[in-house]
Amino acid sequence: MIDAHRPLYASLKRHAVDYIVIGGIAAIVHGVPRMTLDIDLLIRATPENAKALLDALLDAGLGTAAMLDAEELLAHEITVFRDRLRVDVQTSSPGIRFEEVRPRALMLHIEDVEVPILAAADLLAAKEACNRPKDQQDLEALRQILGKSDVT
């Protein structure tokens, strides 16, 4: 499934976007049995990186990225790009800080493209902080994968 998004990841690489894949795709990569219909990205929240992200999304064929500029993107915690592919871009995320989790990212290789995936322990922390009803199954599975108790 993640392989199908290679053109997007390749564009993010070409434009030197500093990001990490979080959410459902990260959960799947770590072995959580689930489905997701979107890509969740946490980005380094700087004007230069936000501009690079918008350029990368446009280059990957997501025309909705032309509807705002970097300043508008950075003004929101989450921006949803609904296009041929749904991409949810976060400038911050509960329970984790980009600067802390990015160095611990798992690097997934899709052909010649490295895709940074949120580490399982950091994904657990993020999902515990959100604690939405839809996160409960992911939390249970992540705790089993990490060998942690069900205490939050």
Secondary structure by P-SEA (a helix, b strand, c coil): ccccaaaaaaaaaaaccccccccaaaaaaacccccccbbbbbccccaaaaaaaaaaaaaacccccccccaaaaaaccbbbbbccbbbbbbccccccccccccccbbbbbcccbbbbcccaaaaaaaaaaaccccaaaaaaaaaaaacccccc
